[in-house]
Amino acid sequence: QVQLVQSGADVKEPGASVKISCRASGYTFTSYGVHWVRQAPGQRLEWMGWIKGDDGRTVYSETFQGRLIITRDTAATTVYMQLSSLRFDDTTVYYCASERFATGNFDFWGQGTLVTVSS
Amino acid sequence: QTVVTQEPSLTVSPGGTVTLTCASSTGAVTSDAWPSWLQHKPGQPPRTLIYRTFYRQPWTPARFSGSLLGGKAALTLSGVQPEDEGEYYCLLHLGVIWVFGGGTKLNVL
């Protein structure tokens, strides 16, 4: 069955970077894209960006331009999300979600990764 | 920056019917925006119920239906169950980006 397994919780200082992994299994990795979504406590879900599984093309939300890099390793069927220049308000749970290319269907989700930014 | 608006909260009785809507600040929501509806409960990842306006996931109960209504995307729950209580988000594909609505807290009382 399709599974997305994310890396574990992390604690970072302000100004540092965090890199979260999302390992996919149970589907053809290059036929899907992977989105990253986050939700701060009491806030709406927020779409961050997307990477296409086959050619690695990325699209980022303007909110994160310059701070966000999404990459993938097709051999490891893993997608990575790196957020830099961390601020206190980046403390939240980050999710990855798969989308079979050009279907608009965020069908499977990772379990979520809590990132805490604290000094 | 596009703002996607949902009702902040709605209350429905068990067995009743309720419609949640999703509006875009850029104008009418059409099927081109591939409207999706997600359910999000505390401590769990979101779960997509409806995508591309009206397509259900294999796990989506038949009581959930998606549509377009008066220039908005809509999610209708018919025969609401207690387990339907939770937060519901719409998600729109606007150009090359995706934008979530503010979420609707559905109370089943």
Interface residues (C-beta under 8 A of the other chain):
Chain A: H35 V37 Q39 R44 L45 E46 W47 W50 V59 S61 E62 Y95 A97 T103 G104 N105 F106 D107 W109 G110 Q111 G112
Chain B: Q1 W34 S36 L38 H40 P45 P46 R47 T48 Y51 R52 Y55 Q57 Y89 L91 H93 V96 I97 W98 V99 F100 G101 G102 G103
